[in-house]
């Protein structure tokens, strides 16, 4: 006989949670989901930070002068550049293609540059992939259209184009982008932002007190 996983049993005894997200599904390349400012969590009556397969948070600077501004921008795009997906509503396929981007602004107008980069990078990558697919005329060719080296070229050209065309002065930003396409995972970076790949192993039991302590820590006020 098989032994029931205690964490699974705990989850099954609780009603399903429907969590809202900040998402923009008007783009042709997918639903752009962005993190919520952590200081806003105590001002909401429902969660804005997660879905069934992702968790996004951001936090503005604790500095007092000049006024604190969150210069970071991040996004998660599910079913990225998948023409077969209905992007008029938020649909998340954890096994499908996705794009994750983190853009850390710096200097006076860094947040404006980071916003520009977070809008342009996914758009240009999707456009490059779309143009590449149009250059083929049969299914056998399409199988070879998105060879890793071709996608690497599209991502590299996108980084250069955004850097050259940014219309804002007095600031800059890093760019850290992860793209999954089929069985390939691409990671691109400029600047000092970092990304990590982790593998989650469920605990052998659910510690209610530890979970409560973690929640209290997230909501607590801390010194910079």
N, C-alpha and C positions, 0 to 999 in steps of 0.2 A: 504494500500500500504506500502511496505517496504522502509525504508530510506537507501540510499546507503552510505556505510562507506567511509568517505573522504580519508582515507589512501589508501583504495583499489582503489579508483578512481585515485589517484595520481600515484600509481604503474602501473595501466593499461595504462596510457598515456605515459609511458616510454618504450622504446624498451627493450627486454630481455637482461640481462647481462650475458655474458659467462666469467666466471672467472677461471683462471688457478690455479692449486695447485701443491705443491711439493709432488708427490706420487710415491710409489714404489709398483707395483702390481705383483712383481715376487714371492711373498710369497704364499705358498699354503693356508694360513689361511686368506688371504684378502689383500686389498690395504692399505698399511701403509702411511698415510698422516701426514706430519710433518710441524710445523710452520715455518714461514719465519722470519729472523732477521729484526726487525723493522727499523734498520738504513739503510737497503737496499731499503726501499720503494721509496726513492727519486731518486734511480738510475735505476728504471725500467719504462718501458713505458706501462706496463699493470699490473694488480693486480695478485699477487701470493698467496693471503692470504685466499681465501674463495671459497666456492661453494654455492649451493643454500641452504644448511642446516648447514653449520659450518663456523666458523671464527677462525683462528689460528694465533697467533703472539707470538714472543719471543724477549727478549732484553738482550744484553750482559751487563756486569758490566761497570759502569762509572769510575772505579778506573784507575789511571794512572800508578802505579807501584804495582805489576808487570803488564805487558801488559794486557789489558782487554780481557777476554776469556768468552764466554758464556758457563757456566758449566751446563746449564739446557738442558734437552731433553724431548720432548713430542711427542705424536703420537695419531692419531685417526684412527682406523681400522674399516671400514664399512663392513657389512655382515660378521662379524668375525666368522671364523671356519665353514662357511656354504659351504659344499661340492657341493651344487647345483648351486653355484654362479660362473660365469665366471670371474676369477681373472686376466685374461690377459688384461683387460681394467678396467678403473676406473668406477665403477658403485656404486651409492650411493642410498641406500634405507633407508630413515629416520625412517621407521617403523620397520626395521629389527634389528638383533642383532648387537652390536658394542662393541668395547673395546677402552677405553681412558686411556692413561698412562702419568704420569708426574714424572720426575726423576730429582731431584735437587742435582747436584754434589757439593762436598766441598773438601777443601784441594787441594794440588798441582795437583793431577791427578783425581780430581773429575769428570771432563768432560769425561774422558775415562771410568770411572766406570759407569757414567750415560748412556753413549752410549752403553756399554755392557749390562746393565740392560734393556734398552729400546729395544734391539734386542732379548734378551733371554726370558724375561718375557712373551710376547705374544706367542712366539714360544713354550715354555714349557706348557703354559695353553692350547693352541690348541692341542698339542700332547697328553696331559692328557685327553682332551675331546674326541679326536679321539680314543685313546686306550679304553676308557670307552665304547664308542659306539660299538667297535669291540667285546666287551665281552658279548654282547647280540646277540640273534639269531632270534628273531621274533619281530614284531611291538608292541605287547603288552608289552614286556619287555622294549623296547626302550622308551616307554612312561614314564617309571619310572627310566630310566637310569640317567637322569640329575636332580635328586632330589636336592633341594638346598643344603642339607648337603654334597652331593658328590662334587658339584662344589666348595663349600667352602673349602673342603679338598684339591682339586686340586690347588686352588689359594694359599692356605697356604703352601703346599708342594713346589710350584714354588718359592715363596719368600725365603724359607729356602735354596732351591737348588742353586738359583742365588747367595745368600749371601755366601754360602760355596765354590762355584766354581769360583768366580770372579778371573781372572788371574792377576789382577792389584793391586799393593800396593801403598801406599802414597795417598790414597783418598777413598772416599765413596760417597754414594748418598742416598737420600730418595726415596721412591717409593709410588706412589698413583695411584691406578688402579680402574677403574670403568668398569664393564662388565654387559651388558644387554643380557640376554638369555631368549627368550620367554617373559613371563610376569614378570620375576624376575630381579631385579637390585642388583648387588653385588658391594660393595665398600670395598676395602682393602687398608691399609695404614701402612707404617713403616717410622718413622722419623717425621719431623715437617711440611711437605707439607699438604695442606688442599684442599678439594673439596666441592663444594656447589651445591645443586640442586635448580634451579630457574624455575619459570613459567612465560612465557612472555605473557603480555596482550598488544595488539596493542594500541597505543595512539588514542585518539578521533580525532586528526588532525595531519597533518604532518607539523612540524616547520622547514622550509627551513633554516632559519638563525641559529637555534640551531644546525642543522645537519652540517652546514658549520663551525660553531665554533668548534664543536667536531673534524672535519676533520683537521682544522688548528692546533688544540692542538696536535693531533697525530703526525703530521709532524714537529712540532716545536722542536727546540733544547732547552733542559732544563738542569738546573744544577742538579748534583746528590744530 
